[in-house]
Amino acid sequence: MFSKSLNLDTASRVWDVFCRDGEEFLFKTAIGILRLHRDALLQMEFIHAAQFLTKLPADVTDGEKLFRNIADLTMLSRGNRRWKDVLSLLQQNRADSSPT
């Protein structure tokens, strides 16, 4: 994920943090990219937005700016639970409901 749309340095950092923090970081990265380019994306037709997101121009893939934007995100679910708490609850429910 993100290896085609981001430059190599930024994509490598994304993968490093993903390996450390898990899948929540991939969601944060996607939201961070959308937030960074919100104004431009809202002006585009769907096909142009899809093309833009598939391969972001080199001049708009500032890794530092993206990571600052990601750091500002707090992912909460309904009921104000943190994403990792919801994920662990789902995994626990799955384990409890599986036949042993």
Sequence and secondary structure as in RCSB ss.txt:
>XXXX:A:sequence
MFSKSLNLDTASRVWDVFCRDGEEFLFKTAIGILRLHRDALLQMEFIHAAQFLTKLPADVTDGEKLFRNIADLTM
LSRGNRRWKDVLSLLQQNRADSSPT
>XXXX:A:secstr
  TTTS HHHHHHHHHHHHHH THHHHHHHHHHHHHTHHHHHTS HHHHHHHHHS  GGG  HHHHHHHHHT   
B TTS BHHHHHHHHHHHHHHHS  
